């Protein structure tokens, strides 16, 4: 009987501590409203397909689709990397960049945009995969 009497105050103290703790939690809980910004999907003119990192570009006959693209002066051209590997879009030829533009290492599923300010034919390639190459023809 003495054990039951000794346990009852302990149980009551634990219950009081739990109730007070719950009251503190309820009082300090706040709701925060977060606004989510939607990002518009970018329409790419040229895509880097899945498996483009493989020689011969896997199942695709082209490593940049299309590998030849015609655009107008001062209109942006957008490349989209649909591969799970890093790629680049670099002006010039492999081993001989001309310095006009360079995407750097483009993340998988990333995009790169460039606005041409000179008419003519502009070759480009991937610095990581020498078999990947394309051409942009810029007209007035």
Secondary structure, 3 states (H helix, E strand, C coil): CHHHHHHHHHHHHHHHHHHHHHHHHHHHCCCCCCCCCCCCCCCCCEEECCCCCCHHHCCCCCCEECCEEEEECCCEEEEEECCCCCECCEEEECCEEEEEEECCCECCCCEEEEECCCCEEEEEECCCCCCCEEEEEEEC
